[in-house]
Amino acid sequence: MTTARVAYTAPRTLELRNDTPAAPPPSGHVTIEVAYTGICGTDLHIYHGAMDARVDPPQVIGHEMSGRVAATAPDVTGWEAGDHVTVMPLVPCGECPACRSGHRHICHRLVFLGIDATGSLQSRWTVPAHTLVRLPDDLPLDHAALAEPTAVAVHDVRRAELREGEKTLIVGGGPIGLLIALVARRGGAELLLVEPDPYRRATAESLGLATLDPTAADVVQAVTDWTGGAGADVAFEVSGAAAGVTTAVDALATRGRLVQVAIHPEPREISLHRFFWRELTLLGARLYGRDDFEAAVGLIAEGHIPAATLISRIEPLDRAASAFQALEGGGVMKVLIDCRSGAEADTR
């Protein structure tokens, strides 16, 4: 039996391969039969060739996933074949200053599975046992593939120290922005989501969220009116655009908190005078801890994350390239790849 896998080989090039013999997991590891892998903005950056400094082609990518345990190394305890799992794809060094201070998720030498090492876009994936997160047996595995991005949102909201009733602005209504809104609403925040794309706004509105089109309205004035002249208590910047940063900063109330979620690969101008004048706070929010991941699984299992609404499309493993093209083309929220299709094709 071999493992079917999709490898990133060059910018905008993915290859389906079925030439890797399945091997027993080494010490401390578990092999998973991957059910679904979600693709995200980071995966798109890899696909476009923007992360070749970290990704070593040909490499299997992907890190938003769900599946079942297939095999465990003899020294692994607590896991059995058939267990439903997802993976927290972080392998910290355990020795750097960040790890020693308890911040292992932002380890100075962090290995991120699916970027710095082999990922989940394959029928069988072998990972360190410590990365496994248990899933309820009755949680649909396609829904469970949203655990990783939901964990990002949980961590972001916790970083904000969001309090019930706080006026909260979310700049950017893609999957992470929408998940932040859902988690924040669960915590009692009053929300306004800013997003120019009509499909994303419509999806948010279908879930009962208030939205604003920044191409048709003055966002700062709208927030001023919404808050009675005070400004937003918290703003999450999830757009990744320079204009999004400016909007988030300008819309904040005195002593408001800006939570920087989006990755900005280039330096951005920011109004330090505004930070000085209103005594604003800037908080970085990167990745997640195990408690965030477990909370995310609970939110999905309890129905607080409407996974069926957020999953726009599912493609088989041999159509992975089509899935990436759909995501970059817009008009979708989350796109999943059914990795079981490769395994089934291999055994027919």
N, C-alpha and C positions, 0 to 999 in steps of 0.2 A: 504493500500500500504506500502511495506517495501523498505528499501534501500539495494541494493546489494553492497557488499563491499569485498575487498580483504585485509585480515589482515596478518601482519607479526607476527608469533607466536613463532618462534624459528629460530636459524640459518638454512638457506636454506629451510625454511618452510613457505609457504603462504597458507592461507585457504580462500576459497570463502564462504562468509556468506550472508544470506539473512534474517536476523532475527531482523533487527533494524526498528521499525515503524517510518515512516516519520512524523516529528513533525513540527509545525510552527516555524520559526526562532525567537529566543529571541530578546530582545531589542538591537538595534544597529547592527543587523545581517541580512544577506541575504542568502537564500538557492539557490544553483546553480544546475541545471541539467548538470552534467559533461559530456562533449562529448569525449575528449581525455585526457589522461595523459601520458606524456613522462617519461621514466626512464633514470636515469643518473648514473654517477659514485658514487655519494653519496648514491643513492638508492641501488646500488650493495654492498657498504660497509655495509649498514644496513642489507641487505639480507644475507651477510656472517657472521653477528653477531658482526661486529667490532664497532658498535655504540650503544650497549645495555645500556651503561651508560646514554644515552639520550633518547632512544626509550623504551617505556614501553609496551611490548607485553601483550596481542594481540593488535596491533595498525595498523590502516590504514596509509600507507605511501604515498608518491607521492606529488610533488609540481609543476611540469611543466604541465600546463593544459590549457584547453579552455572549454567553455560551454555557457549556457544561464541562465539568471536569472529565477528562478522558483517561488520564493516568497520573499517578504520583510517584515520585522517587521514594525508595524504601525508608528514607529518614524523614519524610514529611508526615506529620500527624494532623488530624483535625479535618481532613478533606478526603472525600471518597468519590469514586467514579459516579457520574450522574448528578453531582451537586451543581446547582445553578449558580453561576458566578459572573461578576464583572471584574475588571482590573483597574486598580489605581496605578497608572503607568509611570510611577516615579521610583527611581532607584538612587537614593542618596548615598553619599560616601560614609556618613556617620562620624567623620573625624574633623571636618572643617569648622570654623567658628560658628557658622549658621546652624550646623547640625548640633554642635555642643551646646548651643543656647536654646535648643528645642525647636528650631525652625527648619526641620529637615526638608520640607517641601520647597524651600528656596536654597537648598544646598549649593555651595559654590562650585561643586563638581557634579551637579545633578545629571543623571542619565535619564532622559525621557524616552520611554519605550514608544516606538513609532516615529521618532525623529532621530535620536542619537543611536538607536538600536532597533532591531527588527520589531515590526508592529503586527497588527491584528488582521490585516487584509489578506487572510489566508484561511484555509479550512481547519488547520491545527496550529496552535500557537503555544510554545513553551515559555513559561515566565517564572520568575522567582515566586515561591509560595507566599511570601510576605506581601505581595502585591494584590492578592485575591481579596475580593469583597463579596460576602455571601448575598444571594438574592432569594427572596421568597419563591417557593416552588410554583405558586400560582400567578406570579407576575409574568405576563407575556414577554418573551425575550426581545421582541422588537421594541416594546416600550422600555425595557431595561437598558437598551443601548443608549438611552438618553441620560444615564446616570452620571457620566463624566461631565457633560456640559451643565447639568443641573448642579453638580458639586461645585463648579466654578461660580455659579450664581449664589449658592448658599454661602460660600466663602466671601464673595463680594459684599453681600448684605451684612454678614457678620463684621467685616472690616469697617463698615459704615457705622456700626453700633446704632442701627436704625431703631427709633422708638415709635411706638404706636401714635398715629395721628400726624406724624411729620409729613410735611409737603415734600414730595420726592420727584425729582425730574430725572428722566432717563433719556439720554441723547443717543439714539441709535436703536432701531427696533428689529435687528436681526435675531437669530436664535438666542444668543446670550443676553441681549437686551430684553427680549421678551421673557426669558426665564428669570432674569433679575426682577422684572416687574411682578411676575407671579409669586416669587418667593417673598418679595417685599410686601405685596398685598396680603399674603398669608400672615405677615407680622403686623398688619394693621396700618401700614402707611397709606397716605393719600397720594395718588400717582398721576403723572402726566408723561406720556411717552412721545418723543419727537422723532419722526421718521419720514423721509421724503418718498419712499417707495410705496405706491398704492396697495400692492399685494400685502406687504408687511403690515401696513396700517389696518387693512381690512381684517387680517388674521387677528391682530391685537384687539380690534373692536369686537370681533366675534366672541372674544373671551371676556368682554365686559370692561376693557381698558380704555381710558380716555387718551386720544391721540391728537397730534398736531402736525400739520405739514409745514416744515420750515421754509418751503419755497413759496408758500402762499400766505404766511403770517409772520409777524415779528415775534419771535419766541420770547425774547426778554420782556417785551411789553405784555405778552399773554401771561407769563408767569407772574409779573407784577400785579396784573389784574386778579389773577387766580388766588394770590396770597395776600391781597389787601395792601399791597405796596411793600411787603416785607422781603419777598424773594424766597427761593426754595431752601429748605433746611439742608437737603442733601441733593447732590447731582451725581449721577453715574455717567461717565463719559465712555460710551461703548461704540462710537462711530468710527474712530480711527482717523478722523479728518481734522485738519487744523481749525476749520470753522466750528466743528463740534466742541473743541476745547474752549474756544472763545465764548461760545454760547453758554456752555456749562458754567464757566467762571462768572460771566456777567449776570447770570440769572440767580446766583446764590445770595442768600440772606446774610446779614451780619453773623459772623462766626459759623457760617455754613461750611459743610464738608464736601469736598470734591473727591470722588472715588474714581481713580484712573484705572479702567478695566482694559480698554483697547490697547493693542500693541502699536506704538508709533515708531517705525524703523528709523525715522529721521527726526532730528531735534525740532521742536515747535516753539514758536514765540508764545509767551504767556504773560498776562498783565500782573507783574509782581506788585504794582501799585494797588491794584484791586485787592490782592491778598493782604497787603499792609493796611489798606483803608478800612476793610471790613473784617480784619482778623480772621481770614479764611484758613482752613486746614486742607492740605492735600494728602490723600492716602493712596498708596499703591496697592493693588490687589492682584496677586499672581497665584494661579493654581489653587491648591486645596490641601487639607489634611484628611486623615481617615475619618474624623468625626464629621467633616463636611460631606464626605462620600456616603457614609452610612445614613446621614440625614437626608441626602438626596434620594437614596433608594427608598427610604420611608415615604417621602413626599410623592414619589411616582406610584408606589404600591397603594397608597391611601387615596389616589385619585386627585391630588392637589395640583399635579402637573398633567395637563390634558395631552398626553403623548400622542393619541390618535389624531388630534388636530394638528400637532406640530410636525408629524411625519408626513411629508408631502409625496414621497416617492421611494420605492424599493426596487433595486436592480439586482440581477444575479451577478455572481462573481465575474463571469466572462463578459459582462457589460459594464465593468468598472469605469472605463473611459467615458461612457455615456453618462454615468452618474456624476462624474466630475464636470462634464460639460453642462449638465442640467443645473448644477449648483452655481457655476460661474455665469450662466445665462439669466439667472434671476427667476422670479415667479415661483419659487419654492422656499420652504423653510428648512426642514431637515431632510436630507437624502441618506438612505441606508443602503448598504450592499449586503445581500444575502450570501454569506460565505458558505452556507451549507450546500449550495448548488455545486460548488467545486468538489466537495467531498462526495456528493451523490454521483456526480459525473464520473468520478474516479473509481467508484465501486460497481457501476453498472456493467 
